Amino acid sequence: MVTGTAAVTFTRDEGRTLAPSSESMRPITYTWGVAALDEPDTLLAWHDSDLLLSTDGGCSWRVAAHIEGWDFPPTLTAAKGGRAYAWSENRSFLYRYDARGAVKLKQPVDFLGLGTDPDDGDRLRAGGSDGTIWESVDAGVTWTQIGALTGAIGYYRFAFDPMNLDHIVAGTVVNGAYVSRDGGKNWTRSTGFAARAANVFNVVFSPVDSNRVWAMGLDLDNTEHPAHHGRHIYVSEDGGNTWRAVVDESPEVKLINGPTMAAHPTDRDVVYFIFGTHFQGYGTDVFRYDLQSGLTMTHNDHDGVNAIAFSRRDPRVMYLGLEKIN
């Protein structure tokens, strides 16, 4: 039983069984960010205007900070030292949270991705909506531009290798994906997406293998295809240089542009992605794709899942940030 909030639940069987809550969610609320910190059993979640904290593995929660004026939709990125950074995609909104509380920070551009150094909670990298790459070495107080991706029409996502911040994969508008291995100074256009044009909406690295990267994209050459409408989950096995489609949209597999995605914390071959809607009381599908065994799915009655995190103590424990519309 989860107490203190109904915004976050957990599961030990990949969504087949969800922990119930003693609370109830009011309509039209979202939980956009969930992060497992490096302190034992400590998690943060962003629900509406509240930054929620759990110190007992997600069993009970309390409000750690109430922040007005937040910008939709906040994401939480954990950092070393019991710290996390809250930022909003394509918005100027950035906060740092640690034992001293929540601090508002000023960013140089709107962000489309943020990564943290696994050995230094003060060192960050970020990708801007204009293609620029930035570094901070003082926990987000000041920023220096260190690179830029030019030549693409627009940008959807910058994903940073959690083991090496110099390794970046960018998902773009029309131009597919690009990869850099020197912090954004030089870029190589990836292959394996549509020959003419492709949107790459979301990119996630495996936390245990820098060569294994997952993406969701739209093949603009095949949007009229009667089966998959051009939407696919892709995998790269060389760090983002080459890609292949491994999951197609179908009547059984509903793919939206930029779904919630998370790579398995210990198995490089597994990625999770979400489809959820309140329409006609459908609920949420939690998809699990395994390169070795294929696609499986569990279903729950929640209106949506907007964030996924995993326990650092037990990777079988998955945390889900929930939404409620009706």
SVG drawing of the C-alpha trace seen along z (x, -y; Angstrom):
<svg xmlns="http://www.w3.org/2000/svg" viewBox="-16 -33 52 48">
<polyline fill="none" stroke="black" stroke-width="0.4" points="0.0,0.0 1.3,-3.4 0.6,-6.3 0.9,-10.0 0.0,-10.2 -1.8,-8.3 0.5,-9.9 3.1,-7.1 2.8,-3.4 5.2,-0.5 5.2,3.0 7.4,6.0 6.1,7.8 6.4,5.2 2.9,3.8 0.9,7.0 0.2,6.0 0.3,2.4 0.6,1.4 -2.7,-0.2 -2.8,-3.6 -4.6,-4.8 -5.1,-8.2 -7.2,-9.1 -6.2,-11.3 -8.3,-14.3 -9.2,-14.6 -6.8,-16.3 -3.5,-15.7 -0.2,-14.4 3.0,-12.9 5.6,-13.9 8.8,-12.9 10.0,-10.1 13.7,-9.5 15.5,-7.1 18.3,-8.9 21.6,-7.4 20.7,-7.6 19.2,-4.3 15.5,-3.9 15.1,-7.6 12.9,-8.8 11.5,-12.0 8.4,-12.6 6.9,-15.7 3.1,-15.8 1.3,-19.0 3.1,-21.8 4.6,-19.5 8.0,-17.8 7.3,-14.6 9.9,-12.7 10.0,-9.1 12.7,-7.7 11.3,-4.2 11.4,-2.8 8.2,-4.4 5.9,-3.1 5.2,-6.6 5.5,-10.1 5.5,-13.7 5.8,-17.1 9.4,-18.2 8.8,-21.4 5.8,-23.3 6.8,-25.2 4.4,-27.6 5.0,-28.7 6.4,-25.4 6.4,-24.8 4.8,-21.8 6.0,-19.1 8.8,-18.7 11.3,-15.8 13.5,-14.7 17.1,-13.7 19.0,-12.1 22.5,-13.1 25.2,-12.0 24.9,-13.0 21.2,-12.6 20.4,-15.3 18.1,-15.7 17.5,-18.3 13.9,-19.2 13.7,-20.6 10.9,-21.0 11.2,-19.9 11.5,-22.9 10.9,-25.3 13.0,-27.6 12.4,-25.9 15.2,-24.4 15.4,-23.5 18.0,-21.7 16.9,-19.7 19.0,-18.2 19.1,-18.1 19.2,-21.9 15.9,-22.2 14.8,-23.3 16.7,-26.1 15.6,-27.8 18.4,-28.0 18.8,-30.1 19.5,-28.2 21.0,-29.6 18.4,-28.2 15.3,-26.0 16.4,-22.4 15.6,-19.2 17.8,-16.9 19.9,-16.9 22.5,-14.5 24.5,-14.3 28.0,-13.0 27.8,-9.7 30.8,-10.7 30.1,-14.4 26.6,-15.8 27.8,-19.3 28.7,-18.5 25.8,-18.6 25.4,-18.6 22.3,-19.9 21.1,-20.1 19.3,-23.2 16.2,-23.7 18.5,-25.5 21.0,-22.6 23.6,-24.0 25.3,-21.8 26.1,-23.3 28.1,-22.3 27.8,-23.4 30.4,-22.4 28.8,-24.3 25.4,-22.4 23.6,-24.5 24.5,-28.0 26.5,-28.9 26.7,-27.4 29.3,-27.3 28.6,-26.3 30.8,-23.4 29.3,-22.3 26.4,-22.5 24.5,-20.4 23.9,-22.4 22.2,-21.5 19.1,-19.9 15.7,-21.5 14.8,-21.2 15.3,-19.1 13.2,-16.8 15.6,-15.2 19.2,-15.2 20.1,-12.0 23.3,-11.8 25.1,-8.5 24.8,-8.0 28.3,-6.6 30.0,-9.1 28.5,-12.7 30.6,-13.2 28.5,-10.6 25.3,-12.2 22.5,-11.1 20.2,-13.7 16.7,-13.1 15.7,-15.6 12.8,-16.9 13.0,-15.3 16.7,-14.5 16.6,-11.4 19.3,-11.1 22.9,-12.2 25.6,-11.0 28.5,-12.8 31.3,-11.3 33.2,-14.5 30.6,-16.5 28.9,-17.9 31.8,-19.4 31.5,-16.9 28.5,-14.9 27.7,-12.0 24.3,-11.5 22.9,-8.1 21.8,-5.5 18.8,-3.1 16.0,-5.6 13.9,-6.6 16.0,-7.5 14.1,-10.7 13.0,-12.0 12.2,-10.8 11.2,-12.3 13.0,-10.9 11.0,-11.9 12.6,-10.1 16.0,-8.5 17.1,-6.4 20.4,-4.8 20.8,-1.5 22.4,-2.4 24.6,0.7 25.8,0.7 26.6,-2.6 26.3,-0.8 22.6,0.1 20.3,-2.8 16.6,-2.9 14.5,-5.4 10.9,-6.0 10.6,-7.5 8.2,-8.3 9.2,-7.2 7.9,-10.2 8.1,-8.1 5.5,-5.7 2.9,-7.6 0.1,-6.3 1.1,-2.6 -2.1,-0.9 -0.5,1.2 2.2,-0.9 1.7,-4.4 5.4,-4.8 5.8,-4.6 8.5,-2.3 10.6,-1.5 14.2,-1.4 17.4,0.1 21.1,-0.8 23.8,1.6 26.7,-0.7 26.0,-3.7 23.6,-5.4 25.5,-5.2 23.1,-2.6 19.5,-1.8 16.9,0.8 13.2,1.0 12.3,3.7 8.6,2.8 6.0,1.6 2.8,-0.2 -0.2,2.2 -3.7,2.6 -2.2,4.4 0.7,2.0 -0.3,-1.6 2.6,-4.0 2.3,-7.8 4.9,-10.3 7.4,-10.5 6.0,-7.9 7.2,-7.5 10.2,-5.1 12.7,-3.6 15.6,-1.2 15.9,1.7 18.4,0.9 20.4,4.2 19.4,5.9 20.6,4.1 18.3,6.1 15.0,4.7 13.2,1.4 9.7,0.3 7.3,-2.1 3.8,-3.3 0.4,-3.9 -2.3,-5.3 -5.5,-7.2 -8.6,-8.0 -10.7,-7.9 -13.6,-5.4 -11.9,-4.3 -9.2,-2.5 -6.4,-2.7 -2.7,-2.1 -0.6,0.5 3.0,1.1 4.9,2.7 8.2,4.6 10.4,5.3 13.2,7.8 15.6,8.3 15.9,12.0 12.2,12.9 10.1,10.2 7.2,8.0 4.9,8.5 2.4,6.2 0.6,5.7 -2.5,3.5 -3.9,1.3 -6.9,-0.9 -5.0,-4.2 -5.5,-7.0 -1.8,-7.2 1.8,-6.7 4.1,-9.6 7.3,-8.5 9.2,-5.3 12.0,-4.7 13.6,-1.7 14.7,-0.8 18.5,-1.0 18.3,1.7 16.2,4.1 15.9,3.6 12.7,5.7 10.9,2.9 9.5,0.4 7.9,-2.9 5.2,-4.5 4.1,-8.1 0.4,-8.3 -2.1,-10.7 -5.8,-11.1 -8.2,-12.8 -11.6,-11.6"/>
</svg>
